[in-house]
């Protein structure tokens, strides 16, 4: 079960994940879920791998410790976005899940330099929206 701290303003914005809220956010809970899924499958993985960074110092949140595909370990990054945010609302109003798709595409671009040594997979989730 994923536990979150909800904080919603009068317009219904700023939902579920708040930088000022104490405790785990969905981002951390989802990263834990992905890591536990690998462990359950008997695939060793580590969260927050050291030595694997982009030019801006950011790093993926997880890495398998054995090759995944094409003899490369799998690296992942979990991102949680709100489709009610100004930057996503117009897109999200047109198609369910489109804000998460856009966020995943952005993460793929950000981590494209890892492609030579790692298979990178973004994990994107919308905090609100339909279950389609």
N, CA, C and O atoms as CSV, one atom per row, in Angstrom:
chain,resi,resn,atom,element,x,y,z
A,1,UNK,N,N,0.837,-1.177,0.000
A,1,UNK,CA,C,0.000,0.000,0.000
A,1,UNK,C,C,0.881,1.239,0.000
A,1,UNK,O,O,1.863,1.306,0.739
A,2,UNK,N,N,0.533,2.222,-0.829
A,2,UNK,CA,C,1.273,3.469,-0.897
A,2,UNK,C,C,0.568,4.495,-0.020
A,2,UNK,O,O,-0.623,4.758,-0.185
A,3,UNK,N,N,1.312,5.063,0.904
A,3,UNK,CA,C,0.758,6.096,1.773
A,3,UNK,C,C,1.242,7.447,1.289
A,3,UNK,O,O,2.410,7.598,0.933
A,4,UNK,N,N,0.349,8.438,1.272
A,4,UNK,CA,C,0.727,9.775,0.845
A,4,UNK,C,C,0.194,10.801,1.814
A,4,UNK,O,O,-0.683,10.520,2.632
A,5,UNK,N,N,0.731,11.975,1.708
A,5,UNK,CA,C,0.224,13.119,2.450
A,5,UNK,C,C,-0.506,13.999,1.459
A,5,UNK,O,O,0.102,14.500,0.513
A,6,UNK,N,N,-1.799,14.196,1.659
A,6,UNK,CA,C,-2.578,14.996,0.717
A,6,UNK,C,C,-2.636,16.443,1.185
A,6,UNK,O,O,-2.831,16.730,2.366
A,7,UNK,N,N,-2.462,17.337,0.234
A,7,UNK,CA,C,-2.596,18.762,0.497
A,7,UNK,C,C,-3.214,19.375,-0.741
A,7,UNK,O,O,-2.562,19.455,-1.783
A,8,UNK,N,N,-4.464,19.809,-0.645
A,8,UNK,CA,C,-5.182,20.331,-1.805
A,8,UNK,C,C,-5.691,21.719,-1.474
A,8,UNK,O,O,-6.256,21.942,-0.403
A,9,UNK,N,N,-5.488,22.666,-2.405
A,9,UNK,CA,C,-6.001,24.009,-2.175
A,9,UNK,C,C,-7.466,24.107,-2.599
A,9,UNK,O,O,-8.047,23.108,-3.023
A,10,UNK,N,N,-8.061,25.270,-2.494
A,10,UNK,CA,C,-9.483,25.461,-2.775
A,10,UNK,C,C,-9.854,25.171,-4.222
A,10,UNK,O,O,-11.008,24.848,-4.501
A,11,UNK,N,N,-8.902,25.279,-5.152
A,11,UNK,CA,C,-9.171,24.995,-6.562
A,11,UNK,C,C,-8.892,23.537,-6.918
A,11,UNK,O,O,-9.051,23.152,-8.077
A,12,UNK,N,N,-8.483,22.723,-5.956
A,12,UNK,CA,C,-8.194,21.323,-6.227
A,12,UNK,C,C,-6.798,21.091,-6.753
A,12,UNK,O,O,-6.492,20.005,-7.245
A,13,UNK,N,N,-5.944,22.096,-6.657
A,13,UNK,CA,C,-4.576,21.971,-7.140
A,13,UNK,C,C,-3.634,21.596,-6.000
A,13,UNK,O,O,-4.029,21.596,-4.834
A,14,UNK,N,N,-2.408,21.282,-6.337
A,14,UNK,CA,C,-1.372,20.967,-5.349
A,14,UNK,C,C,-1.737,19.678,-4.607
A,14,UNK,O,O,-1.646,19.608,-3.381
A,15,UNK,N,N,-2.140,18.689,-5.346
A,15,UNK,CA,C,-2.692,17.487,-4.729
A,15,UNK,C,C,-1.661,16.424,-4.399
A,15,UNK,O,O,-0.647,16.293,-5.086
A,16,UNK,N,N,-1.917,15.687,-3.377
A,16,UNK,CA,C,-1.208,14.496,-2.933
A,16,UNK,C,C,0.246,14.689,-2.548
A,16,UNK,O,O,0.645,14.245,-1.471
A,17,UNK,N,N,1.046,15.321,-3.367
A,17,UNK,CA,C,2.471,15.427,-3.073
A,17,UNK,C,C,2.817,16.888,-2.854
A,17,UNK,O,O,2.587,17.734,-3.718
A,18,UNK,N,N,3.358,17.164,-1.719
A,18,UNK,CA,C,3.717,18.533,-1.378
A,18,UNK,C,C,5.143,18.527,-0.841
A,18,UNK,O,O,5.463,17.756,0.063
A,19,UNK,N,N,5.992,19.373,-1.387
A,19,UNK,CA,C,7.383,19.426,-0.941
A,19,UNK,C,C,7.485,19.769,0.540
A,19,UNK,O,O,8.472,19.441,1.199
A,20,UNK,N,N,6.455,20.432,1.054
A,20,UNK,CA,C,6.474,20.825,2.464
A,20,UNK,C,C,5.863,19.768,3.377
A,20,UNK,O,O,5.927,19.899,4.599
A,21,UNK,N,N,5.270,18.720,2.802
A,21,UNK,CA,C,4.607,17.699,3.618
A,21,UNK,C,C,5.631,16.737,4.213
A,21,UNK,O,O,6.574,16.344,3.527
A,22,UNK,N,N,5.464,16.358,5.455
A,22,UNK,CA,C,6.381,15.394,6.060
A,22,UNK,C,C,6.093,13.981,5.549
A,22,UNK,O,O,5.011,13.719,5.022
A,23,UNK,N,N,7.038,13.092,5.702
A,23,UNK,CA,C,6.831,11.691,5.338
A,23,UNK,C,C,7.149,11.405,3.888
A,23,UNK,O,O,7.651,12.263,3.162
A,24,UNK,N,N,6.846,10.178,3.478
A,24,UNK,CA,C,7.154,9.744,2.122
A,24,UNK,C,C,6.168,10.320,1.114
A,24,UNK,O,O,4.976,10.453,1.391
A,25,UNK,N,N,6.682,10.653,-0.041
A,25,UNK,CA,C,5.823,11.066,-1.142
A,25,UNK,C,C,5.630,9.858,-2.045
A,25,UNK,O,O,6.284,8.831,-1.863
A,26,UNK,N,N,4.745,9.976,-3.004
A,26,UNK,CA,C,4.524,8.875,-3.935
A,26,UNK,C,C,5.785,8.547,-4.703
A,26,UNK,O,O,6.008,7.386,-5.046
A,27,UNK,N,N,6.620,9.544,-4.985
A,27,UNK,CA,C,7.867,9.307,-5.703
A,27,UNK,C,C,8.709,8.263,-4.972
A,27,UNK,O,O,9.156,7.286,-5.574
A,28,UNK,N,N,8.919,8.468,-3.702
A,28,UNK,CA,C,9.725,7.537,-2.910
A,28,UNK,C,C,9.027,6.194,-2.745
A,28,UNK,O,O,9.668,5.145,-2.806
A,29,UNK,N,N,7.722,6.225,-2.537
A,29,UNK,CA,C,6.966,4.980,-2.374
A,29,UNK,C,C,7.005,4.157,-3.663
A,29,UNK,O,O,7.143,2.935,-3.617
A,30,UNK,N,N,6.883,4.821,-4.806
A,30,UNK,CA,C,6.949,4.090,-6.076
A,30,UNK,C,C,8.347,3.547,-6.338
A,30,UNK,O,O,8.489,2.438,-6.852
A,31,UNK,N,N,9.371,4.299,-5.996
A,31,UNK,CA,C,10.729,3.797,-6.150
A,31,UNK,C,C,10.938,2.560,-5.277
A,31,UNK,O,O,11.550,1.585,-5.713
A,32,UNK,N,N,10.433,2.602,-4.058
A,32,UNK,CA,C,10.517,1.437,-3.180
A,32,UNK,C,C,9.759,0.250,-3.787
A,32,UNK,O,O,10.227,-0.887,-3.723
A,33,UNK,N,N,8.598,0.518,-4.371
A,33,UNK,CA,C,7.793,-0.532,-4.992
A,33,UNK,C,C,8.537,-1.190,-6.155
A,33,UNK,O,O,8.540,-2.416,-6.271
A,34,UNK,N,N,9.162,-0.393,-7.009
A,34,UNK,CA,C,9.927,-0.939,-8.140
A,34,UNK,C,C,11.089,-1.781,-7.619
A,34,UNK,O,O,11.318,-2.887,-8.109
A,35,UNK,N,N,11.812,-1.280,-6.648
A,35,UNK,CA,C,12.948,-2.025,-6.091
A,35,UNK,C,C,12.485,-3.335,-5.449
A,35,UNK,O,O,13.145,-4.363,-5.600
A,36,UNK,N,N,11.354,-3.307,-4.732
A,36,UNK,CA,C,10.830,-4.535,-4.113
A,36,UNK,C,C,10.363,-5.532,-5.167
A,36,UNK,O,O,10.484,-6.742,-4.976
A,37,UNK,N,N,9.828,-5.025,-6.284
A,37,UNK,CA,C,9.402,-5.919,-7.369
A,37,UNK,C,C,10.606,-6.668,-7.945
A,37,UNK,O,O,10.530,-7.869,-8.202
A,38,UNK,N,N,11.698,-5.963,-8.142
A,38,UNK,CA,C,12.913,-6.637,-8.615
A,38,UNK,C,C,13.386,-7.664,-7.592
A,38,UNK,O,O,13.753,-8.779,-7.963
A,39,UNK,N,N,13.381,-7.305,-6.316
A,39,UNK,CA,C,13.814,-8.230,-5.266
A,39,UNK,C,C,12.929,-9.475,-5.238
A,39,UNK,O,O,13.428,-10.590,-5.088
A,40,UNK,N,N,11.611,-9.283,-5.383
A,40,UNK,CA,C,10.689,-10.418,-5.402
A,40,UNK,C,C,10.944,-11.357,-6.572
A,40,UNK,O,O,10.704,-12.561,-6.485
A,41,UNK,N,N,11.436,-10.786,-7.668
A,41,UNK,CA,C,11.740,-11.590,-8.850
A,41,UNK,C,C,13.147,-12.174,-8.801
A,41,UNK,O,O,13.575,-12.847,-9.738
A,42,UNK,N,N,13.867,-11.917,-7.708
A,42,UNK,CA,C,15.223,-12.444,-7.571
A,42,UNK,C,C,16.258,-11.676,-8.374
A,42,UNK,O,O,17.338,-12.196,-8.654
A,43,UNK,N,N,15.938,-10.441,-8.747
A,43,UNK,CA,C,16.868,-9.613,-9.520
A,43,UNK,C,C,17.474,-8.580,-8.580
A,43,UNK,O,O,16.766,-7.704,-8.083
A,44,UNK,N,N,18.779,-8.674,-8.333
A,44,UNK,CA,C,19.398,-7.703,-7.432
A,44,UNK,C,C,19.385,-6.301,-8.053
A,44,UNK,O,O,19.714,-6.118,-9.225
A,45,UNK,N,N,18.998,-5.331,-7.242
A,45,UNK,CA,C,18.936,-3.939,-7.698
A,45,UNK,C,C,19.292,-3.038,-6.530
A,45,UNK,O,O,19.179,-3.421,-5.366
A,46,UNK,N,N,19.720,-1.849,-6.864
A,46,UNK,CA,C,20.047,-0.863,-5.841
A,46,UNK,C,C,19.319,0.429,-6.135
A,46,UNK,O,O,19.099,0.791,-7.291
A,47,UNK,N,N,18.947,1.119,-5.068
A,47,UNK,CA,C,18.334,2.432,-5.215
A,47,UNK,C,C,19.425,3.491,-5.063
A,47,UNK,O,O,20.406,3.291,-4.347
A,48,UNK,N,N,19.239,4.607,-5.742
A,48,UNK,CA,C,20.163,5.734,-5.686
A,48,UNK,C,C,21.620,5.296,-5.905
A,48,UNK,O,O,22.464,5.481,-5.029
A,49,UNK,N,N,21.911,4.712,-7.084
A,49,UNK,CA,C,23.272,4.222,-7.347
A,49,UNK,C,C,24.289,5.357,-7.408
A,49,UNK,O,O,24.054,6.386,-8.041
A,50,UNK,N,N,25.409,5.156,-6.749
A,50,UNK,CA,C,26.494,6.144,-6.759
A,50,UNK,C,C,27.319,5.957,-8.020
A,50,UNK,O,O,27.450,4.841,-8.524
A,51,UNK,N,N,27.874,7.046,-8.527
A,51,UNK,CA,C,28.724,6.987,-9.702
A,51,UNK,C,C,27.974,6.992,-11.017
A,51,UNK,O,O,28.602,6.938,-12.074
A,52,UNK,N,N,26.665,7.054,-10.990
A,52,UNK,CA,C,25.847,7.048,-12.196
A,52,UNK,C,C,25.064,8.358,-12.223
A,52,UNK,O,O,23.937,8.419,-11.732
A,53,UNK,N,N,25.661,9.410,-12.798
A,53,UNK,CA,C,25.038,10.722,-12.781
A,53,UNK,C,C,25.030,11.362,-14.158
A,53,UNK,O,O,25.809,11.003,-15.041
A,54,UNK,N,N,24.128,12.319,-14.315
A,54,UNK,CA,C,24.090,13.145,-15.517
A,54,UNK,C,C,25.069,14.289,-15.323
A,54,UNK,O,O,25.672,14.424,-14.259
A,55,UNK,N,N,25.226,15.109,-16.345
A,55,UNK,CA,C,26.149,16.235,-16.261
A,55,UNK,C,C,25.726,17.258,-15.200
A,55,UNK,O,O,26.569,18.004,-14.703
A,56,UNK,N,N,24.434,17.306,-14.844
A,56,UNK,CA,C,23.965,18.247,-13.831
A,56,UNK,C,C,23.980,17.658,-12.416
A,56,UNK,O,O,23.507,18.288,-11.470
A,57,UNK,N,N,24.521,16.457,-12.282
A,57,UNK,CA,C,24.633,15.828,-10.970
A,57,UNK,C,C,23.459,14.969,-10.561
A,57,UNK,O,O,23.548,14.249,-9.566
A,58,UNK,N,N,22.344,15.022,-11.306
A,58,UNK,CA,C,21.200,14.179,-10.976
A,58,UNK,C,C,21.473,12.757,-11.419
A,58,UNK,O,O,22.229,12.512,-12.360
A,59,UNK,N,N,20.849,11.830,-10.727
A,59,UNK,CA,C,21.060,10.427,-11.067
A,59,UNK,C,C,19.747,9.664,-11.062
A,59,UNK,O,O,18.779,10.083,-10.428
A,60,UNK,N,N,19.718,8.523,-11.783
A,60,UNK,CA,C,18.511,7.694,-11.737
A,60,UNK,C,C,18.291,7.190,-10.319
A,60,UNK,O,O,19.219,7.175,-9.511
A,61,UNK,N,N,17.069,6.779,-10.017
A,61,UNK,CA,C,16.780,6.338,-8.659
A,61,UNK,C,C,17.012,4.848,-8.454
A,61,UNK,O,O,16.936,4.367,-7.323
A,62,UNK,N,N,17.293,4.110,-9.521
A,62,UNK,CA,C,17.521,2.686,-9.349
A,62,UNK,C,C,18.335,2.080,-10.479
A,62,UNK,O,O,18.429,2.632,-11.575
A,63,UNK,N,N,18.927,0.914,-10.176
A,63,UNK,CA,C,19.771,0.219,-11.139
A,63,UNK,C,C,19.787,-1.269,-10.805
A,63,UNK,O,O,20.002,-1.653,-9.656
A,64,UNK,N,N,19.556,-2.107,-11.824
A,64,UNK,CA,C,19.718,-3.544,-11.599
A,64,UNK,C,C,21.208,-3.845,-11.544
A,64,UNK,O,O,22.002,-3.182,-12.213
A,65,UNK,N,N,21.583,-4.819,-10.769
A,65,UNK,CA,C,23.001,-5.154,-10.599
A,65,UNK,C,C,23.450,-6.263,-11.537
A,65,UNK,O,O,24.592,-6.719,-11.472
A,66,UNK,N,N,22.556,-6.690,-12.401
A,66,UNK,CA,C,22.882,-7.667,-13.431
A,66,UNK,C,C,22.362,-7.140,-14.768
A,66,UNK,O,O,21.462,-6.300,-14.794
A,67,UNK,N,N,22.921,-7.626,-15.878
A,67,UNK,CA,C,22.430,-7.158,-17.178
A,67,UNK,C,C,20.941,-7.438,-17.358
A,67,UNK,O,O,20.426,-8.450,-16.883
A,68,UNK,N,N,20.268,-6.542,-18.037
A,68,UNK,CA,C,18.841,-6.651,-18.268
A,68,UNK,C,C,18.592,-7.045,-19.717
A,68,UNK,O,O,18.171,-8.168,-19.991
A,69,UNK,N,N,18.847,-6.137,-20.638
A,69,UNK,CA,C,18.732,-6.404,-22.068
A,69,UNK,C,C,19.993,-5.915,-22.752
A,69,UNK,O,O,20.659,-5.002,-22.263
A,70,UNK,N,N,20.317,-6.513,-23.866
A,70,UNK,CA,C,21.496,-6.126,-24.643
A,70,UNK,C,C,22.736,-6.056,-23.762
A,70,UNK,O,O,23.615,-5.223,-23.983
A,71,UNK,N,N,22.805,-6.937,-22.756
A,71,UNK,CA,C,23.947,-7.018,-21.840
A,71,UNK,C,C,24.178,-5.734,-21.042
A,71,UNK,O,O,25.299,-5.456,-20.615
A,72,UNK,N,N,23.110,-4.950,-20.844
A,72,UNK,CA,C,23.193,-3.702,-20.082
A,72,UNK,C,C,22.296,-3.794,-18.856
A,72,UNK,O,O,21.204,-4.358,-18.933
A,73,UNK,N,N,22.742,-3.247,-17.720
A,73,UNK,CA,C,21.850,-3.170,-16.563
A,73,UNK,C,C,20.713,-2.180,-16.845
A,73,UNK,O,O,20.862,-1.262,-17.651
A,74,UNK,N,N,19.599,-2.378,-16.182
A,74,UNK,CA,C,18.449,-1.487,-16.318
A,74,UNK,C,C,18.538,-0.395,-15.260
A,74,UNK,O,O,18.767,-0.667,-14.081
A,75,UNK,N,N,18.356,0.826,-15.697
A,75,UNK,CA,C,18.323,1.976,-14.814
A,75,UNK,C,C,16.940,2.587,-14.918
A,75,UNK,O,O,16.360,2.606,-16.003
A,76,UNK,N,N,16.397,3.089,-13.817
A,76,UNK,CA,C,15.069,3.698,-13.867
A,76,UNK,C,C,15.021,4.985,-13.062
A,76,UNK,O,O,15.843,5.225,-12.178
A,77,UNK,N,N,14.035,5.803,-13.396
A,77,UNK,CA,C,13.763,7.030,-12.667
A,77,UNK,C,C,12.258,7.139,-12.499
A,77,UNK,O,O,11.511,7.016,-13.470
A,78,UNK,N,N,11.815,7.366,-11.286
A,78,UNK,CA,C,10.391,7.504,-10.991
A,78,UNK,C,C,10.050,8.993,-10.952
A,78,UNK,O,O,10.706,9.773,-10.263
A,79,UNK,N,N,9.025,9.369,-11.694
A,79,UNK,CA,C,8.545,10.741,-11.649
A,79,UNK,C,C,7.034,10.722,-11.448
A,79,UNK,O,O,6.322,9.945,-12.084
A,80,UNK,N,N,6.562,11.576,-10.567
A,80,UNK,CA,C,5.134,11.679,-10.270
A,80,UNK,C,C,4.725,13.114,-10.572
A,80,UNK,O,O,5.280,14.063,-10.016
A,81,UNK,N,N,3.753,13.257,-11.454
A,81,UNK,CA,C,3.314,14.590,-11.838
A,81,UNK,C,C,1.813,14.728,-11.587
A,81,UNK,O,O,1.088,13.742,-11.450
A,82,UNK,N,N,1.385,15.958,-11.532
A,82,UNK,CA,C,-0.034,16.253,-11.339
A,82,UNK,C,C,-0.585,16.835,-12.633
A,82,UNK,O,O,-0.132,17.891,-13.073
A,83,UNK,N,N,-1.552,16.168,-13.250
A,83,UNK,CA,C,-2.102,16.678,-14.502
A,83,UNK,C,C,-2.872,17.994,-14.340
A,83,UNK,O,O,-3.263,18.608,-15.333
A,84,UNK,N,N,-3.089,18.426,-13.100
A,84,UNK,CA,C,-3.758,19.701,-12.859
A,84,UNK,C,C,-2.779,20.867,-12.810
A,84,UNK,O,O,-3.192,22.022,-12.707
A,85,UNK,N,N,-1.483,20.571,-12.884
A,85,UNK,CA,C,-0.478,21.637,-12.908
A,85,UNK,C,C,-0.632,22.432,-14.197
A,85,UNK,O,O,-1.014,21.886,-15.232
A,86,UNK,N,N,-0.334,23.707,-14.128
A,86,UNK,CA,C,-0.491,24.577,-15.293
A,86,UNK,C,C,0.235,24.032,-16.522
A,86,UNK,O,O,-0.256,24.177,-17.642
A,87,UNK,N,N,1.398,23.406,-16.327
A,87,UNK,CA,C,2.187,22.920,-17.455
A,87,UNK,C,C,1.605,21.664,-18.106
A,87,UNK,O,O,2.039,21.295,-19.198
A,88,UNK,N,N,0.639,20.998,-17.475
A,88,UNK,CA,C,0.080,19.759,-18.018
A,88,UNK,C,C,-1.419,19.806,-18.284
A,88,UNK,O,O,-1.929,18.956,-19.014
A,89,UNK,N,N,-2.135,20.758,-17.726
A,89,UNK,CA,C,-3.593,20.679,-17.707
A,89,UNK,C,C,-4.228,20.665,-19.102
A,89,UNK,O,O,-5.191,19.933,-19.331
A,90,UNK,N,N,-3.707,21.457,-20.027
A,90,UNK,CA,C,-4.294,21.480,-21.369
A,90,UNK,C,C,-4.121,20.123,-22.055
A,90,UNK,O,O,-5.060,19.613,-22.667
A,91,UNK,N,N,-2.950,19.552,-21.957
A,91,UNK,CA,C,-2.680,18.243,-22.532
A,91,UNK,C,C,-3.516,17.159,-21.848
A,91,UNK,O,O,-4.099,16.306,-22.516
A,92,UNK,N,N,-3.569,17.198,-20.532
A,92,UNK,CA,C,-4.300,16.193,-19.760
A,92,UNK,C,C,-5.797,16.246,-20.041
A,92,UNK,O,O,-6.480,15.226,-19.957
A,93,UNK,N,N,-6.307,17.422,-20.373
A,93,UNK,CA,C,-7.736,17.562,-20.664
A,93,UNK,C,C,-8.099,16.862,-21.979
A,93,UNK,O,O,-9.253,16.486,-22.182
A,94,UNK,N,N,-7.134,16.689,-22.855
A,94,UNK,CA,C,-7.399,16.061,-24.151
A,94,UNK,C,C,-7.358,14.541,-24.105
A,94,UNK,O,O,-8.122,13.885,-24.813
A,95,UNK,N,N,-6.476,13.966,-23.280
A,95,UNK,CA,C,-6.320,12.506,-23.267
A,95,UNK,C,C,-5.797,12.031,-21.912
A,95,UNK,O,O,-4.795,12.541,-21.412
A,96,UNK,N,N,-6.471,11.071,-21.335
A,96,UNK,CA,C,-6.045,10.500,-20.048
A,96,UNK,C,C,-4.654,9.889,-20.178
A,96,UNK,O,O,-4.370,9.189,-21.150
A,97,UNK,N,N,-3.802,10.148,-19.220
A,97,UNK,CA,C,-2.460,9.580,-19.198
A,97,UNK,C,C,-1.435,10.353,-20.003
A,97,UNK,O,O,-0.251,10.018,-19.975
A,98,UNK,N,N,-1.865,11.385,-20.723
A,98,UNK,CA,C,-0.936,12.104,-21.589
A,98,UNK,C,C,0.106,12.904,-20.808
A,98,UNK,O,O,1.224,13.084,-21.290
A,99,UNK,N,N,-0.234,13.383,-19.625
A,99,UNK,CA,C,0.742,14.116,-18.819
A,99,UNK,C,C,1.862,13.184,-18.366
A,99,UNK,O,O,3.029,13.575,-18.365
A,100,UNK,N,N,1.522,11.966,-17.984
A,100,UNK,CA,C,2.544,10.986,-17.592
A,100,UNK,C,C,3.405,10.604,-18.794
A,100,UNK,O,O,4.618,10.444,-18.663
A,101,UNK,N,N,2.783,10.458,-19.962
A,101,UNK,CA,C,3.551,10.146,-21.177
A,101,UNK,C,C,4.552,11.249,-21.485
A,101,UNK,O,O,5.701,10.968,-21.828
A,102,UNK,N,N,4.128,12.494,-21.366
A,102,UNK,CA,C,5.027,13.619,-21.610
A,102,UNK,C,C,6.164,13.630,-20.595
A,102,UNK,O,O,7.322,13.846,-20.954
A,103,UNK,N,N,5.834,13.398,-19.339
A,103,UNK,CA,C,6.861,13.367,-18.301
A,103,UNK,C,C,7.870,12.246,-18.568
A,103,UNK,O,O,9.070,12.440,-18.376
A,104,UNK,N,N,7.398,11.086,-19.005
A,104,UNK,CA,C,8.296,9.971,-19.319
A,104,UNK,C,C,9.205,10.316,-20.494
A,104,UNK,O,O,10.395,10.003,-20.476
A,105,UNK,N,N,8.648,10.958,-21.508
A,105,UNK,CA,C,9.442,11.370,-22.673
A,105,UNK,C,C,10.526,12.359,-22.256
A,105,UNK,O,O,11.658,12.283,-22.734
A,106,UNK,N,N,10.183,13.272,-21.379
A,106,UNK,CA,C,11.180,14.241,-20.876
A,106,UNK,C,C,12.292,13.547,-20.106
A,106,UNK,O,O,13.461,13.908,-20.241
A,107,UNK,N,N,11.936,12.551,-19.299
A,107,UNK,CA,C,12.958,11.814,-18.552
A,107,UNK,C,C,13.876,11.030,-19.493
A,107,UNK,O,O,15.085,10.961,-19.269
A,108,UNK,N,N,13.304,10.441,-20.539
A,108,UNK,CA,C,14.120,9.734,-21.528
A,108,UNK,C,C,15.153,10.678,-22.136
A,108,UNK,O,O,16.311,10.300,-22.311
A,109,UNK,N,N,14.745,11.885,-22.453
A,109,UNK,CA,C,15.674,12.865,-23.025
A,109,UNK,C,C,16.750,13.259,-22.015
A,109,UNK,O,O,17.925,13.374,-22.365
A,110,UNK,N,N,16.349,13.463,-20.770
A,110,UNK,CA,C,17.299,13.871,-19.733
A,110,UNK,C,C,18.384,12.818,-19.500
A,110,UNK,O,O,19.540,13.152,-19.241
A,111,UNK,N,N,18.004,11.561,-19.594
A,111,UNK,CA,C,18.936,10.482,-19.286
A,111,UNK,C,C,19.456,9.777,-20.539
A,111,UNK,O,O,19.960,8.657,-20.448
A,112,UNK,N,N,19.344,10.411,-21.695
A,112,UNK,CA,C,19.759,9.777,-22.948
A,112,UNK,C,C,21.250,9.433,-22.973
A,112,UNK,O,O,21.645,8.481,-23.646
A,113,UNK,N,N,22.072,10.178,-22.264
A,113,UNK,CA,C,23.512,9.909,-22.240
A,113,UNK,C,C,23.847,8.568,-21.584
A,113,UNK,O,O,24.937,8.035,-21.792
A,114,UNK,N,N,22.924,8.022,-20.800
A,114,UNK,CA,C,23.173,6.728,-20.160
A,114,UNK,C,C,23.010,5.564,-21.133
A,114,UNK,O,O,23.412,4.439,-20.836
A,115,UNK,N,N,22.424,5.838,-22.287
A,115,UNK,CA,C,22.078,4.793,-23.249
A,115,UNK,C,C,23.223,3.920,-23.712
A,115,UNK,O,O,22.999,2.769,-24.085
A,116,UNK,N,N,24.426,4.423,-23.700
A,116,UNK,CA,C,25.565,3.632,-24.158
A,116,UNK,C,C,25.887,2.483,-23.202
A,116,UNK,O,O,26.340,1.425,-23.637
A,117,UNK,N,N,25.657,2.684,-21.915
A,117,UNK,CA,C,26.023,1.669,-20.925
A,117,UNK,C,C,24.841,1.040,-20.196
A,117,UNK,O,O,24.979,-0.033,-19.608
A,118,UNK,N,N,23.673,1.696,-20.227
A,118,UNK,CA,C,22.529,1.239,-19.446
A,118,UNK,C,C,21.263,1.301,-20.281
A,118,UNK,O,O,21.137,2.150,-21.163
A,119,UNK,N,N,20.328,0.408,-20.007
A,119,UNK,CA,C,18.971,0.546,-20.527
A,119,UNK,C,C,18.245,1.432,-19.527
A,119,UNK,O,O,18.188,1.110,-18.340
A,120,UNK,N,N,17.692,2.538,-19.991
A,120,UNK,CA,C,16.998,3.463,-19.098
A,120,UNK,C,C,15.501,3.349,-19.305
A,120,UNK,O,O,15.028,3.323,-20.441
A,121,UNK,N,N,14.747,3.280,-18.204
A,121,UNK,CA,C,13.290,3.187,-18.268
A,121,UNK,C,C,12.676,4.172,-17.293
A,121,UNK,O,O,12.827,4.015,-16.082
A,122,UNK,N,N,11.981,5.188,-17.800
A,122,UNK,CA,C,11.278,6.075,-16.873
A,122,UNK,C,C,10.010,5.404,-16.358
A,122,UNK,O,O,9.368,4.635,-17.074
A,123,UNK,N,N,9.658,5.701,-15.115
A,123,UNK,CA,C,8.403,5.247,-14.515
A,123,UNK,C,C,7.649,6.520,-14.158
A,123,UNK,O,O,8.011,7.219,-13.211
A,124,UNK,N,N,6.593,6.820,-14.921
A,124,UNK,CA,C,5.852,8.062,-14.718
A,124,UNK,C,C,4.432,7.763,-14.274
A,124,UNK,O,O,3.789,6.841,-14.777
A,125,UNK,N,N,3.955,8.551,-13.329
A,125,UNK,CA,C,2.601,8.366,-12.808
A,125,UNK,C,C,1.954,9.721,-12.593
A,125,UNK,O,O,2.601,10.677,-12.165
A,126,UNK,N,N,0.673,9.788,-12.896
A,126,UNK,CA,C,-0.109,10.978,-12.597
A,126,UNK,C,C,-0.744,10.798,-11.218
A,126,UNK,O,O,-1.199,9.707,-10.873
A,127,UNK,N,N,-0.770,11.860,-10.447
A,127,UNK,CA,C,-1.368,11.758,-9.121
A,127,UNK,C,C,-2.881,11.797,-9.163
A,127,UNK,O,O,-3.535,11.312,-8.240
A,128,UNK,N,N,-3.451,12.363,-10.214
A,128,UNK,CA,C,-4.885,12.410,-10.404
A,128,UNK,C,C,-5.172,11.955,-11.832
A,128,UNK,O,O,-4.257,11.874,-12.651
A,129,UNK,N,N,-6.414,11.662,-12.129
A,129,UNK,CA,C,-6.774,11.288,-13.489
A,129,UNK,C,C,-7.558,9.992,-13.497
A,129,UNK,O,O,-7.747,9.358,-12.459
A,130,UNK,N,N,-8.009,9.609,-14.667
A,130,UNK,CA,C,-8.802,8.401,-14.769
A,130,UNK,C,C,-7.906,7.177,-14.695
A,130,UNK,O,O,-6.683,7.288,-14.771
A,131,UNK,N,N,-8.512,6.024,-14.549
A,131,UNK,CA,C,-7.748,4.776,-14.449
A,131,UNK,C,C,-7.605,4.114,-15.790
A,131,UNK,O,O,-7.296,2.923,-15.847
A,132,UNK,N,N,-7.815,4.833,-16.878
A,132,UNK,CA,C,-7.700,4.266,-18.217
A,132,UNK,C,C,-6.272,3.885,-18.537
A,132,UNK,O,O,-5.995,3.390,-19.630
